[in-house]
Amino acid sequence: MVKETAGPAADKNRYSLSEHVFTAPNLEPALYIVSTPIGNLGDITVRALETLAAASVIACEDTRVTATLTQRFSLKTPLLPYHEHNADKQRPKILEALAEGRAVALVSDAGTPLVSDPGYRLVRDVVAEGHKVIPIPGASAPLAGLVAAGLPSDTVLFAGFLPQKRGPKSRRLEELAKVPSTLIFFESPHRTAATLALMAELLGPGREAVVARELTKRFETFERGTLEDLSTRFEGRQVKGEIVILVGPPEDKPEAEVDDLDALLSEALTEMPVSAAAKKISKATGLDRNEVYKRALELKADDA
């Protein structure tokens, strides 16, 4: 059972904003998915503050991180650690609180919960138990990066974090290479340079891209260019802070005719192995790399 350990009754539902104290209205029983700032605490919304103030408990990834937010706005709501390592233990407590008719707020360390994190399992269980789930919108790193990137925003694919190992990462990028959308990724600062180099290789060196760093914070930066330019710029560079990489959609290229493809492959095969030839011609024509590789093997077999 989640115990309410808030301060004096006078503090219940209270929060402060710009040195003024407010009392939040009571909440209906539900799980509230509350977006919090991704850096600048001034990005909190009034609705988020009211929700956090009136909730019975705030479920959060790291109580130390969320405490910075609650202290800033004089929130007295108790904090309950809830993350992927203790979820199986804590989820029943949250479901019990909801069954008792209480309001529970869920926050992540920064931004909108459930975006590239496993919190959806809690939402799924809450819905299965017949309880309400209410989103409280707010800051989101993918959207903040997108609106300032200058890349097409009519069709967007959020791809989250790529796999860390090169093999799975390469396969994932190959799957995404022809998606006709702006692609949005989260990345660790120490992997940014290697990821940009692999993107230039597999998505195309000339594709427009933006690296957004430390969004909403003091040292917020946007670096724009082609993937090849950015890969060169970040090579060997020490990068700090939270990173969002945005890659523009691929250019429409007329597909090569089979005769043209055969001619291009035949010439390439005189100079390099099958895999390298397929990679080169796929990049030049825009054709599917696996299909080009298959055709290269056929041509190589015919010449044997």
C-alpha positions in Angstrom: 0.0 0.0 0.0 1.2 3.5 -0.8 1.3 5.6 2.4 0.5 9.3 2.3 3.4 11.0 4.1 2.9 14.6 3.1 3.5 17.5 5.3 0.9 19.5 7.4 -2.7 19.5 6.2 -2.3 23.2 5.3 0.2 22.2 2.6 -2.2 19.8 0.9 -2.8 20.7 -2.8 -0.4 23.7 -2.4 2.2 24.8 -4.9 4.2 28.0 -5.4 4.9 29.9 -8.6 6.8 33.2 -8.9 6.6 33.5 -5.1 2.8 33.2 -5.1 1.1 30.3 -3.4 -1.8 28.5 -5.0 -4.2 25.7 -4.0 -4.9 23.1 -6.7 -8.4 21.7 -7.1 -8.9 18.0 -6.1 -8.4 15.4 -8.8 -10.6 12.6 -9.9 -9.2 9.1 -9.3 -6.9 8.2 -12.2 -3.3 7.7 -13.3 -2.0 11.1 -14.6 0.9 11.0 -17.1 2.6 14.3 -16.3 5.1 15.9 -18.6 7.9 17.8 -16.8 10.6 20.2 -18.1 13.5 18.7 -20.1 16.0 21.2 -18.7 14.5 24.6 -18.1 12.2 24.4 -15.0 10.3 27.4 -16.3 8.7 25.1 -18.9 6.5 23.5 -16.3 2.8 24.0 -17.0 0.2 25.3 -14.5 -1.9 22.1 -15.2 1.2 19.9 -14.4 1.7 21.8 -11.1 -1.9 21.5 -10.1 -1.8 17.8 -10.9 1.4 17.1 -9.0 0.1 19.1 -6.0 -3.2 17.4 -5.8 -2.1 13.8 -6.5 -1.8 11.3 -3.6 1.6 10.3 -4.7 4.1 11.0 -7.5 5.6 7.9 -9.1 9.0 8.9 -10.5 12.2 7.3 -12.0 14.6 8.9 -9.5 13.4 10.6 -6.4 16.5 12.8 -6.2 15.8 14.2 -9.7 12.1 14.8 -9.1 12.8 16.3 -5.7 14.6 19.2 -7.5 11.3 19.9 -9.2 9.1 19.5 -6.2 11.3 21.7 -4.0 11.4 24.4 -6.7 7.6 24.7 -6.7 7.0 23.9 -3.0 5.2 20.6 -3.7 4.7 18.4 -0.6 3.3 15.3 -2.5 5.2 12.1 -1.4 7.4 10.5 -4.0 7.4 6.8 -4.9 10.4 5.4 -6.9 9.1 3.6 -10.0 11.5 2.5 -12.7 12.2 -0.6 -14.8 14.2 -2.3 -12.1 11.5 -2.2 -9.4 8.4 -2.0 -11.5 7.2 -5.5 -10.7 7.3 -4.6 -7.0 5.8 -1.1 -7.2 3.2 -1.6 -9.9 0.8 -3.4 -7.5 1.1 -0.5 -5.0 0.0 1.9 -7.7 -2.9 -0.2 -8.8 -4.0 -0.6 -5.2 -3.9 3.2 -4.7 -6.1 3.6 -7.8 -8.5 0.9 -6.6 -8.8 3.0 -3.3 -10.0 5.9 -5.4 -6.8 8.0 -5.3 -5.0 10.0 -7.9 -1.5 8.9 -8.9 0.9 11.1 -11.0 3.6 9.4 -13.1 6.6 11.5 -14.2 10.0 10.7 -15.8 13.3 12.3 -15.0 12.6 14.8 -17.8 10.0 15.4 -20.5 7.0 13.3 -21.4 6.8 9.9 -19.7 6.5 6.7 -21.9 8.5 8.3 -24.7 11.3 5.8 -25.2 10.8 4.3 -21.7 8.9 1.1 -20.5 6.2 2.9 -18.6 3.6 1.8 -21.1 3.4 -1.5 -19.2 1.9 0.4 -16.2 -0.6 2.2 -18.4 -1.6 -1.1 -20.0 -2.2 -2.7 -16.5 -4.1 0.4 -15.3 -6.4 0.3 -18.3 -6.9 -3.5 -17.9 -8.0 -2.8 -14.3 -10.6 -0.4 -15.5 -9.0 2.8 -14.2 -8.7 6.1 -16.1 -5.4 7.3 -17.6 -5.2 11.1 -18.2 -2.3 12.7 -20.1 -1.0 16.1 -18.9 1.0 17.4 -22.0 4.1 19.4 -21.8 7.8 19.4 -22.7 9.1 16.8 -25.2 12.7 16.7 -26.5 11.7 15.1 -29.9 9.2 17.9 -30.6 11.4 20.6 -29.3 14.2 19.4 -31.7 11.8 19.0 -34.6 10.2 22.5 -34.6 13.7 24.2 -34.5 15.4 21.9 -37.0 14.1 23.3 -40.2 13.4 19.8 -41.6 10.1 18.6 -43.0 7.6 18.0 -40.2 4.5 16.8 -42.0 5.6 13.1 -41.6 7.8 12.1 -38.8 9.1 8.9 -37.4 10.5 8.8 -33.8 13.0 6.0 -33.6 14.2 6.5 -30.0 17.6 5.0 -29.1 19.4 2.9 -31.7 21.0 -0.4 -30.6 24.5 0.1 -29.2 26.3 -2.7 -31.1 27.3 -1.9 -34.7 25.6 -5.0 -36.3 22.1 -4.4 -34.8 22.5 -0.7 -35.2 23.4 -1.1 -38.9 20.4 -3.3 -39.5 18.0 -0.9 -37.9 19.4 2.0 -39.9 19.0 0.0 -43.1 15.4 -0.7 -42.2 14.8 3.0 -41.8 16.8 4.2 -44.8 13.9 4.5 -47.2 11.2 5.6 -44.8 9.8 8.8 -46.4 9.9 10.8 -43.2 12.0 12.9 -41.0 13.7 10.5 -38.5 14.2 11.5 -34.9 16.7 9.6 -32.6 17.9 9.9 -29.1 21.7 9.3 -28.7 24.3 9.2 -25.9 26.9 11.9 -26.3 29.8 9.5 -26.3 28.3 7.6 -29.2 27.2 10.6 -31.3 30.2 10.7 -33.6 30.1 7.0 -34.4 26.4 7.1 -35.0 26.7 10.0 -37.4 29.4 8.2 -39.4 27.2 5.1 -39.7 24.2 7.2 -40.7 26.2 8.9 -43.4 27.3 5.5 -44.7 23.8 3.8 -44.5 21.3 6.6 -44.9 23.3 8.6 -47.4 26.0 11.2 -47.0 24.0 14.0 -48.6 20.9 13.7 -46.4 20.1 16.8 -44.4 20.4 16.4 -40.6 20.5 18.3 -37.4 22.2 17.5 -34.0 20.3 19.2 -31.2 22.1 19.3 -27.9 21.0 20.4 -24.4 17.5 21.5 -25.5 16.0 24.3 -23.4 19.2 24.6 -21.3 21.8 27.3 -21.1 24.1 25.7 -23.7 21.4 24.7 -26.2 22.9 24.2 -29.7 21.7 23.2 -33.1 24.2 22.0 -35.6 22.9 21.6 -39.2 24.4 20.1 -42.3 24.5 16.9 -44.3 25.2 13.7 -42.5 28.7 13.7 -44.1 29.3 17.2 -42.9 28.1 16.5 -39.4 30.1 13.2 -39.2 33.3 15.0 -40.1 32.5 17.8 -37.6 31.9 15.5 -34.7 34.7 13.1 -35.5 37.1 12.9 -32.5 35.1 15.5 -30.6 34.2 15.3 -26.9 30.4 15.9 -26.7 28.4 16.5 -23.5 24.7 16.8 -22.7 21.5 15.2 -24.0 21.5 14.6 -27.8 18.7 14.5 -30.3 19.6 13.6 -33.9 17.1 14.5 -36.7 17.6 13.2 -40.3 15.6 14.6 -43.2 13.7 12.3 -45.5 15.5 10.6 -48.4 15.4 12.3 -51.8 13.2 10.7 -54.4 15.5 9.0 -57.0 14.4 7.4 -60.2 15.0 3.7 -60.0 17.5 2.3 -62.4 16.4 0.0 -65.1 17.6 -3.6 -64.9 19.9 -3.2 -67.9 21.4 -0.1 -66.3 21.8 -1.9 -63.0 23.6 -4.8 -64.6 26.0 -2.5 -66.4 26.7 -0.5 -63.2 27.3 -3.7 -61.2 29.4 -5.4 -63.9 31.7 -2.4 -63.9 31.9 -2.2 -60.1 32.5 -6.0 -59.8 35.7 -5.6 -61.8 37.1 -3.4 -59.1 35.7 -4.7 -55.8 34.0 -7.6 -54.0 30.3 -8.3 -54.3 29.3 -6.7 -51.0 31.2 -3.5 -51.7 29.8 -3.3 -55.2 26.3 -3.8 -54.0 26.7 -1.1 -51.3 28.2 1.4 -53.8 25.5 0.9 -56.5 22.6 0.8 -53.9 23.8 4.2 -52.6 24.2 5.6 -56.2 20.8 4.4 -57.5 18.6 4.4 -54.4 17.7 0.8 -55.0 17.3 -1.7 -52.1 20.7 -2.9 -51.0 19.6 -6.5 -50.5 18.1 -6.6 -54.0 21.2 -5.1 -55.5 23.4 -7.6 -53.6 21.2 -10.5 -54.8 21.6 -9.3 -58.4 25.3 -8.9 -58.0 25.6 -12.5 -56.8 23.7 -13.6 -59.9 26.0 -11.7 -62.2 29.1 -13.0 -60.5 27.7 -16.6 -60.8 27.1 -16.1 -64.6 30.7 -15.0 -65.1 32.1 -17.9 -63.2 
